[in-house]
């Protein structure tokens, strides 16, 4: 299946470009720590991941958003 035209294949925030002093934003996690926490979450939530692999999530989205999705694809 072809991707839709103009779809972002990658979206990344370059936090170094945020004017931290103006926004008062400071990162909570360093990249490595955040990545490790993310991996641990996926390991600890295998049931959620299985729903993705089996396609059960697709059934959910079709049930919840099917009509809206059909309209947006026209």
N, CA, C, O and CB atoms as a CASP TS submission, in Angstrom:
PFRMAT TS
TARGET T0000
AUTHOR 0000-0000-0000
METHOD Language model
MODEL 1
PARENT N/A
ATOM      1  N   UNK     1       0.850  -1.183   0.000  1.00  0.00           N
ATOM      2  CA  UNK     1       0.000   0.000   0.000  1.00  0.00           C
ATOM      3  C   UNK     1       0.892   1.241   0.000  1.00  0.00           C
ATOM      4  O   UNK     1       1.807   1.357   0.815  1.00  0.00           O
ATOM      5  CB  UNK     1      -0.965   0.001   1.230  1.00  0.00           C
ATOM      6  N   UNK     2       0.623   2.150  -0.904  1.00  0.00           N
ATOM      7  CA  UNK     2       1.400   3.387  -0.997  1.00  0.00           C
ATOM      8  C   UNK     2       1.046   4.331   0.143  1.00  0.00           C
ATOM      9  O   UNK     2      -0.096   4.375   0.603  1.00  0.00           O
ATOM     10  CB  UNK     2       1.159   4.076  -2.349  1.00  0.00           C
ATOM     11  N   UNK     3       2.029   5.072   0.583  1.00  0.00           N
ATOM     12  CA  UNK     3       1.812   6.080   1.616  1.00  0.00           C
ATOM     13  C   UNK     3       1.110   7.274   0.986  1.00  0.00           C
ATOM     14  O   UNK     3       1.199   7.489  -0.223  1.00  0.00           O
ATOM     15  CB  UNK     3       3.158   6.510   2.283  1.00  0.00           C
ATOM     16  N   UNK     4       0.420   8.039   1.799  1.00  0.00           N
ATOM     17  CA  UNK     4      -0.286   9.198   1.256  1.00  0.00           C
ATOM     18  C   UNK     4       0.717  10.304   0.903  1.00  0.00           C
ATOM     19  O   UNK     4       1.731  10.451   1.586  1.00  0.00           O
ATOM     20  CB  UNK     4      -1.341   9.721   2.271  1.00  0.00           C
ATOM     21  N   UNK     5       0.450  11.076  -0.143  1.00  0.00           N
ATOM     22  CA  UNK     5       1.356  12.160  -0.548  1.00  0.00           C
ATOM     23  C   UNK     5       1.547  13.178   0.572  1.00  0.00           C
ATOM     24  O   UNK     5       0.586  13.568   1.235  1.00  0.00           O
ATOM     25  CB  UNK     5       0.820  12.861  -1.801  1.00  0.00           C
ATOM     26  N   UNK     6       2.767  13.598   0.774  1.00  0.00           N
ATOM     27  CA  UNK     6       3.054  14.619   1.771  1.00  0.00           C
ATOM     28  C   UNK     6       3.148  14.109   3.192  1.00  0.00           C
ATOM     29  O   UNK     6       3.329  14.900   4.117  1.00  0.00           O
ATOM     30  CB  UNK     6       2.023  15.658   1.710  1.00  0.00           C
ATOM     31  N   UNK     7       3.030  12.794   3.391  1.00  0.00           N
ATOM     32  CA  UNK     7       3.088  12.241   4.743  1.00  0.00           C
ATOM     33  C   UNK     7       4.508  12.326   5.282  1.00  0.00           C
ATOM     34  O   UNK     7       5.461  11.934   4.609  1.00  0.00           O
ATOM     35  CB  UNK     7       2.595  10.780   4.758  1.00  0.00           C
ATOM     36  N   UNK     8       4.645  12.843   6.503  1.00  0.00           N
ATOM     37  CA  UNK     8       5.960  12.908   7.144  1.00  0.00           C
ATOM     38  C   UNK     8       6.370  11.498   7.542  1.00  0.00           C
ATOM     39  O   UNK     8       5.663  10.824   8.291  1.00  0.00           O
ATOM     40  CB  UNK     8       5.943  13.859   8.388  1.00  0.00           C
ATOM     41  N   UNK     9       7.485  11.070   7.050  1.00  0.00           N
ATOM     42  CA  UNK     9       7.980   9.743   7.416  1.00  0.00           C
ATOM     43  C   UNK     9       8.767   9.818   8.726  1.00  0.00           C
ATOM     44  O   UNK     9       8.988   8.800   9.382  1.00  0.00           O
ATOM     45  CB  UNK     9       8.864   9.160   6.285  1.00  0.00           C
ATOM     46  N   UNK    10       9.176  10.995   9.089  1.00  0.00           N
ATOM     47  CA  UNK    10       9.972  11.154  10.300  1.00  0.00           C
ATOM     48  C   UNK    10       9.691  12.529  10.866  1.00  0.00           C
ATOM     49  O   UNK    10       9.686  13.521  10.138  1.00  0.00           O
ATOM     50  CB  UNK    10      11.494  10.963  10.017  1.00  0.00           C
ATOM     51  N   UNK    11       9.459  12.587  12.155  1.00  0.00           N
ATOM     52  CA  UNK    11       9.215  13.864  12.818  1.00  0.00           C
ATOM     53  C   UNK    11      10.097  13.911  14.065  1.00  0.00           C
ATOM     54  O   UNK    11       9.937  13.100  14.976  1.00  0.00           O
ATOM     55  CB  UNK    11       7.692  14.044  13.184  1.00  0.00           C
ATOM     56  N   UNK    12      11.005  14.843  14.099  1.00  0.00           N
ATOM     57  CA  UNK    12      11.958  14.917  15.189  1.00  0.00           C
ATOM     58  C   UNK    12      12.015  16.340  15.719  1.00  0.00           C
ATOM     59  O   UNK    12      12.027  17.304  14.954  1.00  0.00           O
ATOM     60  CB  UNK    12      13.350  14.448  14.734  1.00  0.00           C
ATOM     61  N   UNK    13      12.049  16.453  17.028  1.00  0.00           N
ATOM     62  CA  UNK    13      12.189  17.758  17.635  1.00  0.00           C
ATOM     63  C   UNK    13      13.656  17.961  18.018  1.00  0.00           C
ATOM     64  O   UNK    13      14.226  17.148  18.746  1.00  0.00           O
ATOM     65  CB  UNK    13      11.257  17.903  18.872  1.00  0.00           C
ATOM     66  N   UNK    14      14.254  19.024  17.538  1.00  0.00           N
ATOM     67  CA  UNK    14      15.626  19.350  17.903  1.00  0.00           C
ATOM     68  C   UNK    14      15.566  20.271  19.121  1.00  0.00           C
ATOM     69  O   UNK    14      15.452  21.490  18.991  1.00  0.00           O
ATOM     70  CB  UNK    14      16.403  20.024  16.705  1.00  0.00           C
ATOM     71  N   UNK    15      15.644  19.666  20.298  1.00  0.00           N
ATOM     72  CA  UNK    15      15.478  20.455  21.522  1.00  0.00           C
ATOM     73  C   UNK    15      16.550  21.518  21.679  1.00  0.00           C
ATOM     74  O   UNK    15      16.349  22.504  22.389  1.00  0.00           O
ATOM     75  CB  UNK    15      15.491  19.548  22.728  1.00  0.00           C
ATOM     76  N   UNK    16      17.680  21.329  21.027  1.00  0.00           N
ATOM     77  CA  UNK    16      18.743  22.331  21.135  1.00  0.00           C
ATOM     78  C   UNK    16      18.343  23.649  20.469  1.00  0.00           C
ATOM     79  O   UNK    16      18.941  24.691  20.738  1.00  0.00           O
ATOM     80  CB  UNK    16      20.037  21.801  20.507  1.00  0.00           C
ATOM     81  N   UNK    17      17.330  23.601  19.600  1.00  0.00           N
ATOM     82  CA  UNK    17      16.905  24.806  18.900  1.00  0.00           C
ATOM     83  C   UNK    17      15.848  25.591  19.671  1.00  0.00           C
ATOM     84  O   UNK    17      15.504  26.708  19.286  1.00  0.00           O
ATOM     85  CB  UNK    17      16.375  24.443  17.537  1.00  0.00           C
ATOM     86  N   UNK    18      15.333  25.019  20.748  1.00  0.00           N
ATOM     87  CA  UNK    18      14.348  25.736  21.559  1.00  0.00           C
ATOM     88  C   UNK    18      15.090  26.770  22.408  1.00  0.00           C
ATOM     89  O   UNK    18      16.122  26.476  23.012  1.00  0.00           O
ATOM     90  CB  UNK    18      13.521  24.747  22.464  1.00  0.00           C
ATOM     91  N   UNK    19      14.551  27.964  22.439  1.00  0.00           N
ATOM     92  CA  UNK    19      15.169  28.990  23.280  1.00  0.00           C
ATOM     93  C   UNK    19      14.756  28.712  24.718  1.00  0.00           C
ATOM     94  O   UNK    19      13.724  29.190  25.188  1.00  0.00           O
ATOM     95  CB  UNK    19      14.748  30.444  22.834  1.00  0.00           C
ATOM     96  N   UNK    20      15.578  27.935  25.402  1.00  0.00           N
ATOM     97  CA  UNK    20      15.240  27.445  26.732  1.00  0.00           C
ATOM     98  C   UNK    20      14.971  28.571  27.719  1.00  0.00           C
ATOM     99  O   UNK    20      14.085  28.458  28.567  1.00  0.00           O
ATOM    100  CB  UNK    20      16.348  26.571  27.253  1.00  0.00           C
ATOM    101  N   UNK    21      15.703  29.620  27.619  1.00  0.00           N
ATOM    102  CA  UNK    21      15.500  30.717  28.571  1.00  0.00           C
ATOM    103  C   UNK    21      14.154  31.393  28.358  1.00  0.00           C
ATOM    104  O   UNK    21      13.488  31.774  29.320  1.00  0.00           O
ATOM    105  CB  UNK    21      16.623  31.747  28.447  1.00  0.00           C
ATOM    106  N   UNK    22      13.754  31.542  27.102  1.00  0.00           N
ATOM    107  CA  UNK    22      12.484  32.203  26.810  1.00  0.00           C
ATOM    108  C   UNK    22      11.289  31.343  27.190  1.00  0.00           C
ATOM    109  O   UNK    22      10.288  31.852  27.695  1.00  0.00           O
ATOM    110  CB  UNK    22      12.408  32.559  25.341  1.00  0.00           C
ATOM    111  N   UNK    23      11.391  30.040  26.947  1.00  0.00           N
ATOM    112  CA  UNK    23      10.263  29.153  27.204  1.00  0.00           C
ATOM    113  C   UNK    23      10.303  28.509  28.583  1.00  0.00           C
ATOM    114  O   UNK    23       9.294  27.990  29.060  1.00  0.00           O
ATOM    115  CB  UNK    23      10.216  28.084  26.161  1.00  0.00           C
ATOM    116  N   UNK    24      11.451  28.543  29.212  1.00  0.00           N
ATOM    117  CA  UNK    24      11.591  27.907  30.517  1.00  0.00           C
ATOM    118  C   UNK    24      11.581  26.388  30.424  1.00  0.00           C
ATOM    119  O   UNK    24      11.316  25.709  31.416  1.00  0.00           O
ATOM    120  CB  UNK    24      10.487  28.366  31.436  1.00  0.00           C
ATOM    121  N   UNK    25      11.870  25.845  29.236  1.00  0.00           N
ATOM    122  CA  UNK    25      11.840  24.409  29.025  1.00  0.00           C
ATOM    123  C   UNK    25      13.205  23.806  29.277  1.00  0.00           C
ATOM    124  O   UNK    25      14.224  24.319  28.814  1.00  0.00           O
ATOM    125  CB  UNK    25      11.369  24.082  27.616  1.00  0.00           C
ATOM    126  N   UNK    26      13.212  22.714  30.013  1.00  0.00           N
ATOM    127  CA  UNK    26      14.439  21.960  30.264  1.00  0.00           C
ATOM    128  C   UNK    26      14.082  20.492  30.074  1.00  0.00           C
ATOM    129  O   UNK    26      13.083  20.038  30.632  1.00  0.00           O
ATOM    130  CB  UNK    26      15.031  22.243  31.715  1.00  0.00           C
ATOM    131  N   UNK    27      14.862  19.735  29.308  1.00  0.00           N
ATOM    132  CA  UNK    27      14.530  18.323  29.109  1.00  0.00           C
ATOM    133  C   UNK    27      14.596  17.551  30.427  1.00  0.00           C
ATOM    134  O   UNK    27      15.484  17.779  31.249  1.00  0.00           O
ATOM    135  CB  UNK    27      15.482  17.691  28.080  1.00  0.00           C
ATOM    136  N   UNK    28      13.650  16.643  30.614  1.00  0.00           N
ATOM    137  CA  UNK    28      13.614  15.831  31.828  1.00  0.00           C
ATOM    138  C   UNK    28      14.559  14.644  31.684  1.00  0.00           C
ATOM    139  O   UNK    28      15.237  14.262  32.638  1.00  0.00           O
ATOM    140  CB  UNK    28      12.174  15.345  32.122  1.00  0.00           C
ATOM    141  N   UNK    29      14.599  14.064  30.487  1.00  0.00           N
ATOM    142  CA  UNK    29      15.412  12.886  30.230  1.00  0.00           C
ATOM    143  C   UNK    29      16.493  13.198  29.216  1.00  0.00           C
ATOM    144  O   UNK    29      16.290  13.976  28.284  1.00  0.00           O
ATOM    145  CB  UNK    29      14.547  11.730  29.743  1.00  0.00           C
ATOM    146  N   UNK    30      17.623  12.589  29.410  1.00  0.00           N
ATOM    147  CA  UNK    30      18.638  12.583  28.369  1.00  0.00           C
ATOM    148  C   UNK    30      18.220  11.480  27.402  1.00  0.00           C
ATOM    149  O   UNK    30      17.452  10.594  27.779  1.00  0.00           O
ATOM    150  CB  UNK    30      20.107  12.350  28.955  1.00  0.00           C
ATOM    151  N   UNK    31      18.702  11.516  26.181  1.00  0.00           N
ATOM    152  CA  UNK    31      18.253  10.588  25.150  1.00  0.00           C
ATOM    153  C   UNK    31      18.392   9.130  25.584  1.00  0.00           C
ATOM    154  O   UNK    31      17.436   8.359  25.492  1.00  0.00           O
ATOM    155  CB  UNK    31      19.034  10.820  23.875  1.00  0.00           C
ATOM    156  N   UNK    32      19.565   8.756  26.050  1.00  0.00           N
ATOM    157  CA  UNK    32      19.812   7.353  26.414  1.00  0.00           C
ATOM    158  C   UNK    32      18.855   6.893  27.508  1.00  0.00           C
ATOM    159  O   UNK    32      18.297   5.799  27.425  1.00  0.00           O
ATOM    160  CB  UNK    32      21.265   7.165  26.878  1.00  0.00           C
ATOM    161  N   UNK    33      18.664   7.716  28.525  1.00  0.00           N
ATOM    162  CA  UNK    33      17.766   7.373  29.622  1.00  0.00           C
ATOM    163  C   UNK    33      16.330   7.211  29.114  1.00  0.00           C
ATOM    164  O   UNK    33      15.637   6.266  29.489  1.00  0.00           O
ATOM    165  CB  UNK    33      17.827   8.449  30.722  1.00  0.00           C
ATOM    166  N   UNK    34      15.898   8.128  28.270  1.00  0.00           N
ATOM    167  CA  UNK    34      14.552   8.043  27.713  1.00  0.00           C
ATOM    168  C   UNK    34      14.361   6.803  26.854  1.00  0.00           C
ATOM    169  O   UNK    34      13.311   6.163  26.901  1.00  0.00           O
ATOM    170  CB  UNK    34      14.250   9.276  26.898  1.00  0.00           C
ATOM    171  N   UNK    35      15.377   6.466  26.072  1.00  0.00           N
ATOM    172  CA  UNK    35      15.315   5.280  25.231  1.00  0.00           C
ATOM    173  C   UNK    35      15.244   4.020  26.093  1.00  0.00           C
ATOM    174  O   UNK    35      14.457   3.117  25.808  1.00  0.00           O
ATOM    175  CB  UNK    35      16.531   5.221  24.290  1.00  0.00           C
ATOM    176  N   UNK    36      16.058   3.955  27.140  1.00  0.00           N
ATOM    177  CA  UNK    36      16.028   2.801  28.045  1.00  0.00           C
ATOM    178  C   UNK    36      14.658   2.668  28.710  1.00  0.00           C
ATOM    179  O   UNK    36      14.123   1.564  28.807  1.00  0.00           O
ATOM    180  CB  UNK    36      17.128   2.928  29.118  1.00  0.00           C
ATOM    181  N   UNK    37      14.091   3.780  29.167  1.00  0.00           N
ATOM    182  CA  UNK    37      12.757   3.749  29.789  1.00  0.00           C
ATOM    183  C   UNK    37      11.694   3.282  28.790  1.00  0.00           C
ATOM    184  O   UNK    37      10.785   2.532  29.146  1.00  0.00           O
ATOM    185  CB  UNK    37      12.387   5.147  30.338  1.00  0.00           C
ATOM    186  N   UNK    38      11.817   3.730  27.544  1.00  0.00           N
ATOM    187  CA  UNK    38      10.862   3.327  26.510  1.00  0.00           C
ATOM    188  C   UNK    38      10.948   1.830  26.256  1.00  0.00           C
ATOM    189  O   UNK    38       9.920   1.156  26.178  1.00  0.00           O
ATOM    190  CB  UNK    38      11.114   4.101  25.206  1.00  0.00           C
ATOM    191  N   UNK    39      12.149   1.305  26.126  1.00  0.00           N
ATOM    192  CA  UNK    39      12.338  -0.133  25.911  1.00  0.00           C
ATOM    193  C   UNK    39      11.788  -0.925  27.082  1.00  0.00           C
ATOM    194  O   UNK    39      11.125  -1.942  26.879  1.00  0.00           O
ATOM    195  CB  UNK    39      13.823  -0.462  25.703  1.00  0.00           C
ATOM    196  N   UNK    40      12.050  -0.481  28.307  1.00  0.00           N
ATOM    197  CA  UNK    40      11.518  -1.160  29.494  1.00  0.00           C
ATOM    198  C   UNK    40       9.993  -1.163  29.480  1.00  0.00           C
ATOM    199  O   UNK    40       9.375  -2.154  29.870  1.00  0.00           O
ATOM    200  CB  UNK    40      12.034  -0.486  30.778  1.00  0.00           C
ATOM    201  N   UNK    41       9.374  -0.058  29.032  1.00  0.00           N
ATOM    202  CA  UNK    41       7.915   0.000  28.976  1.00  0.00           C
ATOM    203  C   UNK    41       7.387  -1.046  28.008  1.00  0.00           C
ATOM    204  O   UNK    41       6.445  -1.770  28.329  1.00  0.00           O
ATOM    205  CB  UNK    41       7.439   1.405  28.560  1.00  0.00           C
ATOM    206  N   UNK    42       7.982  -1.130  26.833  1.00  0.00           N
ATOM    207  CA  UNK    42       7.526  -2.116  25.852  1.00  0.00           C
ATOM    208  C   UNK    42       7.708  -3.543  26.371  1.00  0.00           C
ATOM    209  O   UNK    42       6.842  -4.389  26.154  1.00  0.00           O
ATOM    210  CB  UNK    42       8.282  -1.939  24.532  1.00  0.00           C
ATOM    211  N   UNK    43       8.810  -3.817  27.047  1.00  0.00           N
ATOM    212  CA  UNK    43       9.033  -5.144  27.619  1.00  0.00           C
ATOM    213  C   UNK    43       7.975  -5.439  28.680  1.00  0.00           C
ATOM    214  O   UNK    43       7.469  -6.559  28.753  1.00  0.00           O
ATOM    215  CB  UNK    43      10.454  -5.248  28.226  1.00  0.00           C
ATOM    216  N   UNK    44       7.641  -4.455  29.495  1.00  0.00           N
ATOM    217  CA  UNK    44       6.663  -4.628  30.558  1.00  0.00           C
ATOM    218  C   UNK    44       5.218  -4.604  30.098  1.00  0.00           C
ATOM    219  O   UNK    44       4.316  -4.901  30.881  1.00  0.00           O
ATOM    220  CB  UNK    44       6.857  -3.581  31.571  1.00  0.00           C
ATOM    221  N   UNK    45       4.982  -4.254  28.837  1.00  0.00           N
ATOM    222  CA  UNK    45       3.620  -4.149  28.301  1.00  0.00           C
ATOM    223  C   UNK    45       3.479  -4.965  27.028  1.00  0.00           C
ATOM    224  O   UNK    45       2.959  -4.489  26.018  1.00  0.00           O
ATOM    225  CB  UNK    45       3.254  -2.682  28.028  1.00  0.00           C
ATOM    226  N   UNK    46       3.945  -6.188  27.094  1.00  0.00           N
ATOM    227  CA  UNK    46       3.920  -7.052  25.915  1.00  0.00           C
ATOM    228  C   UNK    46       2.501  -7.290  25.407  1.00  0.00           C
ATOM    229  O   UNK    46       2.296  -7.465  24.206  1.00  0.00           O
ATOM    230  CB  UNK    46       4.581  -8.383  26.231  1.00  0.00           C
ATOM    231  N   UNK    47       1.532  -7.299  26.299  1.00  0.00           N
ATOM    232  CA  UNK    47       0.143  -7.495  25.879  1.00  0.00           C
ATOM    233  C   UNK    47      -0.305  -6.414  24.913  1.00  0.00           C
ATOM    234  O   UNK    47      -0.988  -6.696  23.929  1.00  0.00           O
ATOM    235  CB  UNK    47      -0.780  -7.520  27.088  1.00  0.00           C
ATOM    236  N   UNK    48       0.077  -5.184  25.194  1.00  0.00           N
ATOM    237  CA  UNK    48      -0.257  -4.063  24.314  1.00  0.00           C
ATOM    238  C   UNK    48       0.413  -4.271  22.954  1.00  0.00           C
ATOM    239  O   UNK    48      -0.196  -4.046  21.908  1.00  0.00           O
ATOM    240  CB  UNK    48       0.185  -2.706  24.947  1.00  0.00           C
ATOM    241  N   UNK    49       1.665  -4.699  22.988  1.00  0.00           N
ATOM    242  CA  UNK    49       2.403  -4.914  21.742  1.00  0.00           C
ATOM    243  C   UNK    49       1.793  -6.047  20.933  1.00  0.00           C
ATOM    244  O   UNK    49       1.749  -5.969  19.705  1.00  0.00           O
ATOM    245  CB  UNK    49       3.874  -5.215  22.035  1.00  0.00           C
ATOM    246  N   UNK    50       1.321  -7.097  21.595  1.00  0.00           N
ATOM    247  CA  UNK    50       0.716  -8.228  20.889  1.00  0.00           C
ATOM    248  C   UNK    50      -0.528  -7.793  20.131  1.00  0.00           C
ATOM    249  O   UNK    50      -0.789  -8.289  19.034  1.00  0.00           O
ATOM    250  CB  UNK    50       0.367  -9.350  21.871  1.00  0.00           C
ATOM    251  N   UNK    51      -1.298  -6.874  20.700  1.00  0.00           N
ATOM    252  CA  UNK    51      -2.491  -6.379  20.014  1.00  0.00           C
ATOM    253  C   UNK    51      -2.118  -5.689  18.705  1.00  0.00           C
ATOM    254  O   UNK    51      -2.870  -5.745  17.732  1.00  0.00           O
ATOM    255  CB  UNK    51      -3.269  -5.411  20.920  1.00  0.00           C
ATOM    256  N   UNK    52      -0.980  -5.052  18.683  1.00  0.00           N
ATOM    257  CA  UNK    52      -0.508  -4.399  17.462  1.00  0.00           C
ATOM    258  C   UNK    52      -0.135  -5.469  16.437  1.00  0.00           C
ATOM    259  O   UNK    52      -0.526  -5.386  15.273  1.00  0.00           O
ATOM    260  CB  UNK    52       0.710  -3.467  17.759  1.00  0.00           C
ATOM    261  N   UNK    53       0.619  -6.467  16.875  1.00  0.00           N
ATOM    262  CA  UNK    53       1.098  -7.501  15.955  1.00  0.00           C
ATOM    263  C   UNK    53      -0.029  -8.372  15.411  1.00  0.00           C
ATOM    264  O   UNK    53       0.036  -8.802  14.259  1.00  0.00           O
ATOM    265  CB  UNK    53       2.119  -8.373  16.649  1.00  0.00           C
ATOM    266  N   UNK    54      -1.055  -8.642  16.204  1.00  0.00           N
ATOM    267  CA  UNK    54      -2.149  -9.509  15.755  1.00  0.00           C
ATOM    268  C   UNK    54      -3.160  -8.778  14.899  1.00  0.00           C
ATOM    269  O   UNK    54      -3.965  -9.414  14.220  1.00  0.00           O
ATOM    270  CB  UNK    54      -2.847 -10.115  16.940  1.00  0.00           C
ATOM    271  N   UNK    55      -3.137  -7.451  14.915  1.00  0.00           N
ATOM    272  CA  UNK    55      -4.097  -6.684  14.139  1.00  0.00           C
ATOM    273  C   UNK    55      -5.320  -6.267  14.948  1.00  0.00           C
ATOM    274  O   UNK    55      -6.213  -5.600  14.424  1.00  0.00           O
ATOM    275  CB  UNK    55      -4.531  -7.480  12.949  1.00  0.00           C
ATOM    276  N   UNK    56      -5.367  -6.654  16.219  1.00  0.00           N
ATOM    277  CA  UNK    56      -6.513  -6.294  17.053  1.00  0.00           C
ATOM    278  C   UNK    56      -6.699  -4.780  17.134  1.00  0.00           C
ATOM    279  O   UNK    56      -7.829  -4.298  17.200  1.00  0.00           O
ATOM    280  CB  UNK    56      -6.345  -6.871  18.456  1.00  0.00           C
ATOM    281  N   UNK    57      -5.605  -4.033  17.129  1.00  0.00           N
ATOM    282  CA  UNK    57      -5.704  -2.577  17.168  1.00  0.00           C
ATOM    283  C   UNK    57      -6.453  -2.052  15.952  1.00  0.00           C
ATOM    284  O   UNK    57      -7.208  -1.084  16.051  1.00  0.00           O
ATOM    285  CB  UNK    57      -4.311  -1.946  17.241  1.00  0.00           C
ATOM    286  N   UNK    58      -6.243  -2.697  14.793  1.00  0.00           N
ATOM    287  CA  UNK    58      -6.907  -2.259  13.568  1.00  0.00           C
ATOM    288  C   UNK    58      -8.422  -2.395  13.702  1.00  0.00           C
ATOM    289  O   UNK    58      -9.173  -1.524  13.264  1.00  0.00           O
ATOM    290  CB  UNK    58      -6.403  -3.070  12.361  1.00  0.00           C
ATOM    291  N   UNK    59      -8.860  -3.490  14.307  1.00  0.00           N
ATOM    292  CA  UNK    59     -10.290  -3.693  14.538  1.00  0.00           C
ATOM    293  C   UNK    59     -10.840  -2.585  15.435  1.00  0.00           C
ATOM    294  O   UNK    59     -11.934  -2.071  15.200  1.00  0.00           O
ATOM    295  CB  UNK    59     -10.549  -5.082  15.172  1.00  0.00           C
ATOM    296  N   UNK    60     -10.081  -2.226  16.454  1.00  0.00           N
ATOM    297  CA  UNK    60     -10.494  -1.158  17.365  1.00  0.00           C
ATOM    298  C   UNK    60     -10.644   0.166  16.600  1.00  0.00           C
ATOM    299  O   UNK    60     -11.658   0.852  16.728  1.00  0.00           O
ATOM    300  CB  UNK    60      -9.470  -1.005  18.522  1.00  0.00           C
ATOM    301  N   UNK    61      -9.642   0.511  15.819  1.00  0.00           N
ATOM    302  CA  UNK    61      -9.700   1.773  15.076  1.00  0.00           C
ATOM    303  C   UNK    61     -10.843   1.784  14.077  1.00  0.00           C
ATOM    304  O   UNK    61     -11.512   2.803  13.911  1.00  0.00           O
ATOM    305  CB  UNK    61      -8.384   2.023  14.354  1.00  0.00           C
ATOM    306  N   UNK    62     -11.070   0.669  13.417  1.00  0.00           N
ATOM    307  CA  UNK    62     -12.180   0.618  12.476  1.00  0.00           C
ATOM    308  C   UNK    62     -13.512   0.770  13.197  1.00  0.00           C
ATOM    309  O   UNK    62     -14.416   1.442  12.700  1.00  0.00           O
ATOM    310  CB  UNK    62     -12.152  -0.690  11.690  1.00  0.00           C
ATOM    311  N   UNK    63     -13.635   0.148  14.365  1.00  0.00           N
ATOM    312  CA  UNK    63     -14.862   0.254  15.154  1.00  0.00           C
ATOM    313  C   UNK    63     -15.075   1.676  15.667  1.00  0.00           C
ATOM    314  O   UNK    63     -16.193   2.190  15.623  1.00  0.00           O
ATOM    315  CB  UNK    63     -14.821  -0.724  16.330  1.00  0.00           C
ATOM    316  N   UNK    64     -14.018   2.310  16.149  1.00  0.00           N
ATOM    317  CA  UNK    64     -14.126   3.626  16.771  1.00  0.00           C
ATOM    318  C   UNK    64     -14.116   4.774  15.757  1.00  0.00           C
ATOM    319  O   UNK    64     -14.807   5.775  15.943  1.00  0.00           O
ATOM    320  CB  UNK    64     -13.000   3.814  17.753  1.00  0.00           C
ATOM    321  N   UNK    65     -13.337   4.627  14.694  1.00  0.00           N
ATOM    322  CA  UNK    65     -13.108   5.742  13.785  1.00  0.00           C
ATOM    323  C   UNK    65     -13.431   5.422  12.334  1.00  0.00           C
ATOM    324  O   UNK    65     -13.151   6.229  11.448  1.00  0.00           O
ATOM    325  CB  UNK    65     -11.691   6.182  13.885  1.00  0.00           C
ATOM    326  N   UNK    66     -14.012   4.269  12.081  1.00  0.00           N
ATOM    327  CA  UNK    66     -14.244   3.805  10.715  1.00  0.00           C
ATOM    328  C   UNK    66     -14.913   4.810   9.814  1.00  0.00           C
ATOM    329  O   UNK    66     -14.443   5.056   8.704  1.00  0.00           O
ATOM    330  CB  UNK    66     -15.058   2.589  10.742  1.00  0.00           C
ATOM    331  N   UNK    67     -16.010   5.400  10.274  1.00  0.00           N
ATOM    332  CA  UNK    67     -16.731   6.353   9.416  1.00  0.00           C
ATOM    333  C   UNK    67     -15.891   7.592   9.122  1.00  0.00           C
ATOM    334  O   UNK    67     -15.873   8.081   7.993  1.00  0.00           O
ATOM    335  CB  UNK    67     -18.049   6.768  10.075  1.00  0.00           C
ATOM    336  N   UNK    68     -15.202   8.093  10.135  1.00  0.00           N
ATOM    337  CA  UNK    68     -14.342   9.267   9.920  1.00  0.00           C
ATOM    338  C   UNK    68     -13.186   8.937   8.990  1.00  0.00           C
ATOM    339  O   UNK    68     -12.805   9.752   8.149  1.00  0.00           O
ATOM    340  CB  UNK    68     -13.800   9.790  11.258  1.00  0.00           C
ATOM    341  N   UNK    69     -12.625   7.737   9.140  1.00  0.00           N
ATOM    342  CA  UNK    69     -11.516   7.343   8.285  1.00  0.00           C
ATOM    343  C   UNK    69     -11.955   7.223   6.837  1.00  0.00           C
ATOM    344  O   UNK    69     -11.234   7.643   5.933  1.00  0.00           O
ATOM    345  CB  UNK    69     -10.920   6.029   8.761  1.00  0.00           C
ATOM    346  N   UNK    70     -13.122   6.657   6.611  1.00  0.00           N
ATOM    347  CA  UNK    70     -13.635   6.519   5.242  1.00  0.00           C
ATOM    348  C   UNK    70     -13.795   7.889   4.601  1.00  0.00           C
ATOM    349  O   UNK    70     -13.437   8.076   3.438  1.00  0.00           O
ATOM    350  CB  UNK    70     -14.984   5.764   5.234  1.00  0.00           C
ATOM    351  N   UNK    71     -14.329   8.847   5.349  1.00  0.00           N
ATOM    352  CA  UNK    71     -14.525  10.190   4.836  1.00  0.00           C
ATOM    353  C   UNK    71     -13.235  10.906   4.525  1.00  0.00           C
ATOM    354  O   UNK    71     -13.176  11.700   3.586  1.00  0.00           O
ATOM    355  CB  UNK    71     -15.305  10.987   5.804  1.00  0.00           C
ATOM    356  N   UNK    72     -12.196  10.639   5.301  1.00  0.00           N
ATOM    357  CA  UNK    72     -10.929  11.341   5.100  1.00  0.00           C
ATOM    358  C   UNK    72     -10.148  10.766   3.925  1.00  0.00           C
ATOM    359  O   UNK    72      -9.257  11.428   3.393  1.00  0.00           O
ATOM    360  CB  UNK    72     -10.083  11.274   6.365  1.00  0.00           C
ATOM    361  N   UNK    73     -10.469   9.552   3.517  1.00  0.00           N
ATOM    362  CA  UNK    73      -9.756   8.938   2.408  1.00  0.00           C
ATOM    363  C   UNK    73     -10.357   9.281   1.056  1.00  0.00           C
ATOM    364  O   UNK    73      -9.773   8.979   0.015  1.00  0.00           O
ATOM    365  CB  UNK    73      -9.731   7.453   2.581  1.00  0.00           C
ATOM    366  N   UNK    74     -11.519   9.910   1.071  1.00  0.00           N
ATOM    367  CA  UNK    74     -12.189  10.250  -0.194  1.00  0.00           C
ATOM    368  C   UNK    74     -11.572  11.467  -0.849  1.00  0.00           C
ATOM    369  O   UNK    74     -12.016  11.886  -1.918  1.00  0.00           O
ATOM    370  CB  UNK    74     -13.672  10.495   0.038  1.00  0.00           C
TER
END
